[in-house]
Amino acid sequence: MKNYCPWLVTLGLLTTLLVTVPAQAGEWELVYAADNLSVQRRDYAGSELDEIVGVVRVKATLNAVVALLKDAQFNREWVYRSGGAQVLQDWGYRQ
């Protein structure tokens, strides 16, 4: 058994994960779709709430998006019903 191929073991593990993980999580249901936005939902086990995921595509540089997210004081202006935001830890991104 010492002459096994490591990639064969890796392929077996990946196949197992790809088969078992979606079966545990449940299927995503598309709730809303537009040109640059999609929202999906699925049941969240043990809760009355649903699990949701939203994907939005913006025409902006990564620097612009990060700068917007880091501007905690401006958060109330662009996040609906926001109680505000606070930067908990700055990882050194200065621009």
N, C-alpha and C positions, 0 to 999 in steps of 0.2 A: 504493500500500500504506500510505500514511500515515493513511488514514481507518479503520483497524482499531479494534475495540472492545477496550479493555484487559480487560474482564471475560470476553470470549471466549477470550483467550489464557490467562487464569487458569483458566477452566473446562477448557480443554484440558490444562493442566498437572496439575490436580487429577485429572482422569479418568485420565491416564497413570499417576499415582502410585497411584491406587486399584486399577488393574488389575495393575500390575507388582509392587507390594510384597507383597500376599498370595501371589502365585505364588512369590516367592522365599523367603518365610518358612516355608511349610508350614501345615498346618491344625492348629488347637488341638483337642485331644481332652479331653472332660470326664472327669476321674478321680473326683471326689467332689463331691457337692452336698448341702447341708443347708439349713435355713431361712435362716441368715445367713452361710453359708460356701460358696464354690465353689473348686475346684482344677482347673486344666487343665494339660496337658503337650503338648509337641511335640518332635520330634527337633531336636537342635542339631548342625548340620553340622560335621563334623570332630571330633566328640567322642563318647565312649561315654555321656556324661551327657545327660539330657533337660533341656530348658528348661521351667521351670514358672512359673505365675502363680497367685496365690491372692488372692481377694477376700473380705474379711470386712466385715460391716456391724455397727456397734456403736451402741447408743443412748447417746451421750455428746456433750458439746460439743467443738468443735474445740480449745478451750483445755485441756480435760481430756486429750485424746489427745496433744497436743503436750507437755504437762507430763509425761505418762508416758514418752514417747519421750526426753525430755531428762534424765530421772532415771537417769543412767548407773549409779549405784551400786545402784539397785533392780533393774537389768536381770536379775541372776541369779535373782531371785525369780519373774519372770514369763516369761522366755524359757527354754524347755527346753534343757538342756545348754549353757547359755551360759557362755563363759569370761569374761564381763564385757563391758563396753562403755566407750567413752571418747568424750567430745564433742571433736571435732577443731577445730571453729570455731563460735563462738557468734555468730549473726547479729543479736543484740540483742533477742530475744524474752525479756521479763523475767518474765512471769506464769506 
